[in-house]
Amino acid sequence: MAFGLLSLVIAGAVAGATYSVARWYLLSQREDSAITRAVLDSRSVTASLTSGLTPVGALEQVPSVGTSQPMVQVQGVWYTSGVTVPPDALPVSLLSVAAKDGGSQQRTTIGDEQYLLVAVQLDTGIYVEVFPLRDLDLVLTIGGWLLVIQTLLAGIVGIFIGRYTFARIIRPLLRLGAGARRIATGEFSTRIPLTRDPDLDPIAASFNGMAESVQSRIKREQRFSANVSHELRSPLTAVVGTVELLERNVKDLPEREQRLIGTLQTQTARMSQMLLDLLEISRIGNDDPLLKETVSVTTLCLDAIQVRGLPEDLIHLDDSENHLITTDTRRFERIVGNLIDNANRHGGGITAIRIARITDTDLAHIVVSIEDQGPGIPVDEVPRLFEPFTRGEHAKETVGAGLGLAIAIEQAQLLDVELRVESVDPHGARFVMEIPVAVALEDQHE
């Protein structure tokens, strides 16, 4: 747009100057030729009158060139060879100046037409010749419109040139920005192709090096987490077995040892769950394929609450009970299960699971909302709520490693599910899952 505007301004200035110079030049040429013609014709009329011809006869001796109209005033009476411009329409100022200075010229409008009037003082009267400017006005009008069209074309050409130049310069930067956004969303394999541009290829190469370093570091961290978790499973399994053996014989031990064994059993269970969570986080994104199938959201949510021994009336549906989605059921159940566990551990207990459908033009969303009765989540804690090892300051309990929501958000991204958190008035929190589904799939199964 800047190129187009600049081209329009420059072309407009050039066109305006061209029109002004052309108009001045053509009018000057026309005036000069009209004055010369009128002076010659006035001499012819003077000679005719001197030879004894009548004023009408003298005007007939004026050679007919173009569309000019001659007229002469003799002894206060006007004589003319045409009726295009009547003598009484002549400006008084033209005649008075001619009588005083011997001649004058003037451009004026008579009716709807532009005329150039030339008056010459004679010994016996005044000679006036009228020159129409219609042809000159037509030429100037056509030329003016041509200049306007050329100015607009220059602006359009400027827009195309600007678009090409902008694309040539900005397109590589846009690719860099798109690559950075993809890396920010977890696509660490993103690379920027080199285009042999001496200015931008070094930037693209540095970007690719940064992406390679980030990907390598994340893979090392994932391998470290997986290896550590795997190595700890064997001794932890032995500890769990020992704790279970002691727990079966706990009644034969003193009360103090019973309490110690209870604490040991709680901590070993907590550590076992933490190891399972770490193993799952390390597997996410390691080319673990998605096993998708079409299933009812209601069924998946029922399975999640039945496994945890919760009542089925926690689920609230809208007017339809058959909400079908195509997803990886294991990953989806893990998301729902982690949100339920989070509500029970840190949100004062789950109060409802609401399932509804929102239909758009060609896409529908199945919305699953999990509500709790906790103190809610402060706004400043929301941005880091889904980070690993994060727990809210107002959580009801402090058990757990803070990995449940981190796993949920990672799995949600893999399944193309939007997961967010909202506050519920007057208290509590609501975790919302939006699952996109095709309208045709919903209608087909309904």
N, C-alpha and C positions, 0 to 999 in steps of 0.2 A: 504493500500500500504506500509506503514511503517513496519507493521508486516511481510508482504511478503518479503520486501527487507531485513529485518533483518534475517529472516529465510533463505533466499537465501545466504546471506553472511556467516552465521554460517555453513550452510550445505556445502557450497562451500569450506570453510576453512577446515572443517573436511574431506570432500572428497579428497581435495588436499593432506592433510597430510596422509590420508589412502593410497592413490595411491603411494605417494613417499616412504612410509615405505614398502609397499608391493612390489614395484618394486625393491627397494634396497635389501630386504630380498631374493626375488626369484632369482635375479641375483647373489647374493653372494652364495646362495645354489648351483646354477648351475655352477658357477666358481669352487667352492670347489670340487664338484663331478667330473667336467671335468678334473681338475688337477690330482685328485687321479686316475681317469681312465687312463689318458694319461701316468702317471708315471708307472702304472702297465703294460700298454701295451708296453711301451718302454723297460721295463725289459724283457718282453716276446720276443720282437724282438731281443734284444741283445743276449739272450740265444740261439735263433734260429740261428743267424748269427755265434755265437761261435761254435755251433755244426756242422757247415758246410753247412747249408741251404743257398740257394740263397736269395737275398732281396725279390723277389716275394714270394718265399716259406715262408720266415719269416713273411711277411704281412698276408699270408693266415692263419698263426697260431694265429693271433690276434682274439679273440672272437668277434663275431658280436653282438653288443648290441646297440640298437637304430639306429640312422641314421648318426653316426659319420663316418668320412673318414680318415683312417690312411695313411700316406706316409712317406718314409724314403729316405734320401740322402746318398749314399755310393760312395766314390771316385768321388764326383762331379756329379753323375748321380742320378736323382730322379726316385723313383718307388712308385706307388700308386695303391690302390685297387679300385679306382673309378675315375670318370671324372667330378664330380660335381664342384670341385675347382681344376683347373690346378696348378701345382707347380709354374709356372711363375707368378701366381697371388698373391703369398704370399708376404706380406710386407717385405722389406729388413730390416727394423728396428727389426722385430720379430726375424729374423735369426741371426742378428749381436749381439743382446742382449743375445740370447740363447748360442751363441758361446763364449761369454765373461763370462756370469754368470752361465752357465750350464743349464739354462732353462728360459723361459719367457712365458707370456700370453698376448693376445691382442684381443679386440673386434673391428671388422672392417666390412665394407660393400663391398661385392664382387658382382658385378652385381646389382640386386635389393634386395638382401638378406643380413640379418645380420648374422655374424658368430663369434664364439669364437674360437680363434686359440691358441693351447698350443704346445710349442716347447721344446724338451728335447735334450741336447747334449749327443751323444753316443761316445764310443771309436773309432768307425769306421765311424761316420757321424752324422747326425742330424735326429731325429724323430719328426714328426709334426702330430698332430691329429686335425681335423677340426670338430667342433660341430655346427650344424645349430641352430639358435635361433628363427626359424619360430614359433614353438609351443609356446615358451615363449612370443613372441611378440603378438601372437593371444590371449593368456590368458590375457595379460596386456591390450590389446585393448578392449576386451569384458568387463573386469573389469572396465576400465576407462569409457566406455559408460554407464555401469550400475550405476556408481557413478554420472555421469552427469544427468541421468534420475532421480535418487534419489534426487539429489540437486534441480532439477526443481520441482519435486513433493513436496519437503519440502517447496519451495517457494509458491506453490499453496495452500498447507495446511495452511501455515502462513497467506495467504491472507484471507482464509475463517475464520480462528481463529480471525484475526484482525477485519474482518467485523462483526462477531458475538459479539466480545467484544465492538467494537465501537457502534453497535446498542444497546447493553445492557446498555451502559453508556449514550449515547447521545440521544436515543429515548425519554426518559422523558423530557430532556431539549428542544428537538424539539417540543414536545407537548406544553410546556410552551411558546415557541416562537410563535407557531401557535395561541395559545389562546390569547396572547398579541396582535398579528396582527388583530385577529377577533374583539377584543374589540376596537382597534384603528379605525376599519371601522364601528363601531356602534353596533356590536353584543354584547350588555352588558349582555346577559344571558349566555355567555360562561363560562363554568366551566371545570376544569382539574380533571379527575377521579383519585382517589387515588389507588395506586398499591401495597400497603403494603411494600413499600421500605423505610427503616428507614432513609435513607439519603435524599430522594427526596420528600417524603410525606409531611414533614414540609414546604418545599418550595411551593408545590402544594396547601397545605392548606392556606398558607399566600396569595398566588395568588388568590385563590377563595374568601378569605375574602376581599381582595382589590377590586375584581370585584363586589362582593355583595355590598360593600360600594359605589362604583361608580354608580352602577345601582340604588341603593336606593336614592342617592343624586340627580341623574338626574330625577328620577320619582318625587321626592319632588319639584324640580324646575319646572317641567312641570305642576304638579298640582297647584303650586303657581301661575304660569303664567296664567293657565287656569282660576283659581278662581278669580284672580285679574281682568283679562279681562272681565270675566262674570259679576262680581260685578260692574264694571265701565260702562257696557253697558246700564243699566237702567238709571242712572243719565245722561249719555251722550245722550241717546235717547231723554230724556226730554229737554236737552240743544239744540239738533238739531231741535226738534220740535219748540222750542221757537225762534230759529234763523230763521227758515223758515217762521214763522208767522211774525216776524219783517221784513223779507226780502220782503214779499208781500206788506207790508205797508211802505217800505223804502222811497217811493217818497213823503210821507207826512211828512218826518222828515227833520231837517236841514242837511246841507251838512256834518258837522262834525260827526253827528250821523250816517249818511249814510256810511262814511268811516269806522267808528268803527264796524258797523254791517257787512260790507264786510270783514274786518279783522277777525271778530268773525266767520263768515261763513267759511272762508278759514281754520282757525285753527281747527274748529270742524270737518270739512271734513278730515283734516289730522289726527286728533286723531281717528276718526272712522276707517280710513284705518289701522292705527297702531294697533288698537284693533283687527281688523279682522286678520292681519298678526300674531299677538301674539297668537290668538286662533288657527290659522292653524299650527304654529310651535309647540304648545303644543299638538296638535292632531297627529303630525307626529311620527310614531313609537309606538303609543299606540294601537297596534293590529287593526288598521283601515284597513279592507281588501281591496285588489286591485280588482277592477272591470274591467277586461281586455276584450277587443274586437278588432277585426281586422278592421282597418280604414286607410284611406289615410292620409299621412303626409301633403300633399298639402291642403287637406280639413281642417285639424286642424289649419294650419297656416293661411288659408284664414279666418276662423272664428275669429281668434285672432286679425287680422288687421281690419276686418269689424266692430267688436265690438268697436274698438277704432277710427273708422272713417278714417282709412288710405287707400290710394289708393292700388288697387290690383296689380298694376304693380311693386310694391316693391318685389314681389316674382319672382325669377329667377330659372328656372328648367333646368336640363340637358336634354338629348335626350329622357328621359322617364318621363311621367307625372303620372304614377300609382305606387307610392311608398307606399306599404302597410306595416303596422307594427301591432303587437299585443300589446296593451298597455292599461293603464287606461287613458281614454280620458280626464277626468277632471284634473288629475294631470299633464298630458302632456300639456294641454292648459294653465295651470297655469305657467308652466316653460316658455313656449314661451311668454305668456303675460308679465311675470315679466321681461324677457330679453328685450322685446320691450319697456316696461315702463322705464326700466333702461337706454336704449339708448336715449329715448326722454327726460328724465329728466336730465341725467348727461353726455350724450355723444353727445350733440349737435343735436340730431335727428337721427332716423333710416334712413339708405340709401338703404339697400337691405336685403332680406332674400333669401339665396341661398340654394337650395335643390339638392343634388346629391347622387349617389349610388356608393359605392366602393365594388367590389366583390372579395372575396378570394376563396380558394378551396371549402370549405363547409360552409362558413359563409360570409354574406354580411353585410355592414354597410350603413345605411341611414345617411347622414351627412347634418345637418341643420346649416347654418352659418348666424348669425345676425350681421350686420355691422352698425357702426355709424360713424359720422364725427367729433367726439370729439378730444381732445388732445392726446388720447391714454392713456395707463396705464403703469406707471413706473414698471420696473422689481421688485423692492423691495416691491411693494404693492401687487403683484399678490398672494403671499402665504396667505395673510389675507383678500383677496378681498371678499371671500364667507363667512366670519365670520359675525355674527349678529351685527347690529349697526355700520357697517363699510362703510365709504364713501371715495372715492379717494380725494386726496388733490386738484386735478385739475378738479374736476367735474364741469360741466357747471352750475348746480343748487345745492342748499343745502337742498331743500325740501325733505321730506321723512325721515323715521327713519333708513334707511339702512338695512331693513329686506328682501327686494325683492330677492337679490341674495342668501341670506342664505336659504330662502324657496326653491328657484330653485335648489340649490345643494342638499338639503335634499330630495326633490321629485325625482331628477335625480337618486340618489343612490337607492331609493326604486324601480324605474323602470329599474334599470340596464342600465342606460344611462350615458355615459361619457360626462361630461361638463367641458370645459376648456376655457381659454381666450387667445387670440393672438393679437398682434399688427398688424395694417394694414398700409403699407407704402403708402404715406408719413405721414399720420396721421390717427387717428381713432382707434377703437378697434373692434375685431371680437370675438363674443362668439360662440363657436362651440359645437354642440351636436352630438354625435355619437351613433346611435341606432342599436344594433345588430339584424339582422333578418336572418332566415333560407333561404338559396338559394332556396329550394324547394317551400317555401311560395311565394317568389317573382315570380318565374317562373310560378307557378300555376295561379296566378292572372293576369299575363301578357299575 
